[in-house]
Amino acid sequence: MKTGLLTIGLTTLDIVASPIDALPKGEGTTLIRGIACAPAGTAGGAAMVAARLGVPVKLASALGSDLTGRFVRMALEEAGVDTSLLPVLDGMPTSTTVLAVDSQGRRPNFHALGAGMLAMAGEDVVAAAKLTRFLHYGGVGGPKLDGGPGAGLLRAAHEAGAVVTCDLISPQASALEELKRLLPFVDYFMPSAAEALALTGSEDLDAAADAFLALGAKACIIKNGGKGSYAVLPEGRYRLPAHVITPVDTTSCGDSYCAGFIAALSRGRATLDACRFATATAALVAQGLATLGKLDSFEATEAAMRAMPLAEAA
């Protein structure tokens, strides 16, 4: 029987500091509440969260041949992520992001490009895709995946019976052409509201979801931050509220929503219940620093889902 999750796409190191509401002048020092660092990205972050929720995870991405890359690999392995598909690219740095999170949880950031976007759909990754129960694709925009290799990978996973999910990160206008190749093999397309509206030119989430369904996606779940999420499924359309929380760091909320959704599906939860669990996962992550925030376990997240109040669905 197929088991586990394969994530493919961006892996970075996130260095998060909070709260930073203004930069000190000159060379002054300002004391802040905390600094944290953790593997992150559409593939790396989702893998970390899914592993914390008890899902067996394999990560396909790339690291640089620097100290940062060695740290990222160590942190992933300590979290229980299988890094056998995580090559080191000699002479390259590891993708790294510094995030200055303000007191409202907003996160202006500074990103240094590196190996993280150079994930490849080689024979070993395709073989793993044919054996996995879930494949989460966070590789849109990847120069080694766009234009055919990524779509070929999703086709292989889809034809082998995997449940395929797909997320975006800072998509360029060219992403729409890539989605035309990918979405026929995607069971759940999971963009943010801002991404969905920008890519389709739509004025509302209904129209944006319809555009993605027309490109072949079987379902579309649009993440909308503090406004909750909007699920367009074969059985209907549903607006799901967010939890009422005080956010500390919203950096990995989108990736954690995707990972929480997959973790719930892997436990046999119905799709809407998986969306609710994903909402709780993101809420726990948002209440702490970096990729895992205040996330503990699948069981603790289910308990928090029942305990945390819900806002009205937007």
Buried (B, 14 or more C-beta within 10 A) or exposed (E): EEEBBBBBBBBBBBBBBBBBEEEEEEEEEEEEEBEBBBBBBBBBBBBBBBBBBBBBBBBBBBBBBBEBBBBBBEBBEEBBBBBEBBBBBEEBBBBBBBBBBBEEBBBEEEBEEBBBBBBBBBEEBBEBBBBBBBBBBBBBBBEBBBEEBBBBBBBBBBEBEBBBBBBBBEBEEEBBEBBEBBBBBBBBBBBBBBBBBBBBEBEEBEEBBBBBBEBBBBBBBBBBBBBBBBBBBEEEEBBBBBBEBEBBBBBBBBBBBBBBBBBBBBBEBEBBBBBBBBBBBBBBBBBBBBBBBBBBEBEBBBEBBEEBEBEEBB
